[in-house]
Amino acid sequence: MLFEEPIRILSDIHLGHPASLVGDPAELAPLFDGIPTVVFNGDTVEHRFRKDQEQARELLEATKKICSELGSTAIFVNGNHDPDISPYNHLDLAGGSVLVTHGDMLFHDISPWSIEAEIMEAAHRQALEKIEDDAFDDFEKRLHANKCGSLAIELHESTIPRGRLARVVTYLRESWPPWRPLQIFRCWSQVPGRAVGLARVFRPRARFIVLGHSHYGGIWTRGPRVIINTGSFLPIAGRSLVDLEGDRLSIRKITRSGGKFQAGKTVAQFKTSPLRAHEGF
């Protein structure tokens, strides 16, 4: 799959969520300006709450329009909060050396820290049972089954208030019940290893795995592979982006100034090349 370079990757903007740091997609415009291809790696918009559905569609269209006006092509990868907005559940970039996927497939129950984890896990397992044995290693079919787990959550009304209290309530929700923070920390620690396992099975030549989902940004090296999580635009989490151009992968912090988000300093840079057969295992 070929896209015009440079390619910029970011994730977990959660447009429409009352606690998102982005109130208007226009605040993201500096991140798109001069970038031919922008990849939104899941959870771009908030689709869970019934009353926010129309707003989410409007925000998605507004984001596409801003990108178009700046000469950028917007490519959306489905996440667990927006599991059916795009035909893409993953992207293979840089000659197969870079795998881009949201990261919700790393867990059978999608979001183990969620109060709805059991519902999602049951739906995910039910979808997996429908996959024929000879197709069980088909990456896209497995990703589709994963998205069935997210789609199983019945739309409900958000209990998070709008305005200044939204972020406070978000902090409190993330801390209750008492086991929830411990579950979140445990999942954070498992992400790099699970990402390597995913690549070994489905994309053994991928040297770089770019994720979102857990909101815990970072860069981890595991053997020949580098796992990158770009964080989130929700409170507490930090956020970064990945730039791909030629044989170079760069990771940059996302900063905010004057109400606008922009690409900050480069924190890491790598040369892209697919793993050789014996390196991928």
N, C-alpha and C positions, 0 to 999 in steps of 0.2 A: 504494500500500500504506500503510494508516494504522495507526499504533501510538499508544498513549496516551503523552503527553509528561509530564515530560521523558524523553528517550531517552538512555541512556548506552551508549557504544561502547568496548570494549576488546578486546585480542587477544593471541594467543600466550602463553597461560598454561602450556601444555604440561603439564597435570596428568598424572601418571604417569611423566613423564620423571625419572630419578634426579637430575638436576641442576636441576630446577625449583625456584624459590624458594618455591613454594606446596606445602607438604606435605599440607595439608588444605583442602578448599574452604571450610570455615568461616572460614579466615583472610581470605577475600574478602568476608565478609558486610557489613562497613561500606560497601563499594562499592555494594551493592545496596539497602541500607536506604533507604526513602523514594523509590526510583526505580521508576516504573511499568513501564518497559520497559528491559531490559538486552540489548544486542546483543553477542554473542561473535563477533568477526570472524575466525574461523579458528584452527586449531591450539589449540583449547581443551583437548583431551586427546591423549595419545600413543597412537596406534594401530599404530605400525610394528612393535613387537616382540611376537612371539607370546606370550611369557610374561606380557606386560602387558595382553593384550586384555581379560580379565575385569576386571582392576583399572580399566582405562580406562572400561569401561561403568559400573562402580560409581561412579566419580568423576563421570561425566557425570550420572548420576541424582542423586547427592548435591548437585551444583551446582544442578540443576533444583529439587530439594526446598528448598534454602536460599532460592533466589529466591522460590519460591512462599510459603514461610513468612513472608517479609518483604514480601509483596504485590507482588512483581515478576514480570513475564512474561519468561521467558528465550527469546531468539531466537538460534539458532545458524546461523552461516554456515560452510560447509565450507572447510577449509584443505587444505594438502597433507599434513599429518600426521593429519588426520581427514577425508578426502575424501568420506565418504558417511554422515555422522551426521545430515544435515539435508536438507530439500528446497530449501534456499536456497544458491545460489552467489554471490548479490549482493543488495543491497537498494537501492532508489531512495527516498530520504527527502527531506523538506522540499520537497515539490512538484517533485521532480526536480533540485533544485539540489545535492543531496548524494548521491554514489555511494559505497556501502560494499561493498568486496570484498577478499578476503584479500591479493591481490597476486601470487600465484604465476603468474597468467596473463601477467605482464609478461615472462616468459622462456619460450622454447620448451622448454628443458630444466629447467623448474620451479625448480630450485635449482642454478645453474651451478657453485657452489662444492662441491657434493656429489660424493662418489665414485660415486654412482649416477646422475649427471646424464645419461649417455649412454643408460641404460636408460629413463629417464623421457622423454627427448627422442624416442626411437624410438617409444615407445608413444603419445606425444602426436601425432606426425606421422601415425601409422597411424590414429588416431581422426579426425584432420582430413581424411584422404583419404576417409572415409566420409560426410562432409557434402556434400550436393548443392550445386552452384554457386549456385543461387538462395537457399540458406539459409546461405551462408557468413558473411553479415553478421549472423546471428542471435546476439545476445550470449550467451544462455543455452546455445545449442548449442556455441558456442566454449568457454564455461566448462566444460561437461560434458566436452568433448574434453580440456581441460587436466587435469581430475580423473582421466581415464583414465591419464594419465601417472603420476600419484602412485600410483594403484592397481596399476600394473604392477610395483612393487617387491615382490618376494617377501618375505613376513614372515620375519624372521630373529631370532635371539637377540641381545639387547643385550650388548655387551662393556663397557658402562659400569658400574662397580661402584656399589652403593648406599652411602649414608653419606657421610662427610666427603670421601672421595676422589672422589666423583662430579663435583664442580665442577672439581677439579684436572684430572681426565681430560678433561673437556669443554674446558677451556682448551687442553690439549695437542692434542686432536683438531682443534680449529679452526685450529691453527697448523701442521698437517702434512697433506700434504707442503708444502714451502716455498712453492710457487706458490699455495697455498690462500688465505692472507691477502690476497695481491695480487688474486686473483679476487674475494674478498669486497668489498674496497675498490672495485674497478671496478664491481661490481654496485650497490653503495651509490650511487655517483656517477650511475649510469644510471637509477635508479628515478624521479626526478621527471620526466625527459623521456619515459620510456616510459609513465608514468601519463598524461601529457598526450596522448600519441599514442593510448592506449587510449580516452580520453574523446572525442577528436575523431571516432573511428570509431564508437563504440558509444553514447556518451552526450554528444553535443555541447552539451547544455544544462546539464550538471553543472559547477557552479562549484567544488565541493569534492570531492576524491577522498580517501577515508579507507582506508588500507591497514595491513597488518601485514607478516608474512612475512620481511622482510629483517632484522628485529630492530634496525634502526638508526632510532631515533626522531627525528622532526624535523618542521619545518614549512617548506615551500618555496613561494614564489610564482613562477609561470611565466605571464606575461601576465595574463589575467583569472582564471586558475585558482590554487587553493591546494591543494597536496598535503600530506596529513598522514599520518605513520606513527606509530602508537601504541607502537612498541617491543615489548618482550618481558619475560616473567617468568623468563627464563633469565639466568645470570650475565653480567656485563659490560654488557649492554644496560640502558638506562634504560627507563622506562615511563610512559605517560600515558593519558588517556582523553579522549573527546569527549562533550560534552553538547549535545543539541539540544532547544531549547524555543522555540516560537513562531518568530520570525524571527532567533533568536540561536544561533550555534554557538560554544561555549566549549571551550578545550583546557586541561586541568588536569593537573598532575603527580600521579603516584600515589606516596604515601609509605608508610612502614611504621613502626608504633609498637606496642610491646607485643605483637609477633607478629601484628598485624593490618594489613591494607592499607587505605588510606583515600584519599579524594580530597584532594589538597593544593591549593596556590595555583593560580590561573588564570594561564596564561602567554600566552594570546592569545584574542581574541574577535572574531568577525566577524558581519556581518549576512548572512543567507542570502537568495538570490534566484537563480532560474535565469538562465543566460546567454541573451541574445537571439541570434537566429539568426546575425547577422553577427559576434558576439563569439566563437562557439564554434570558429572555425577560425583 
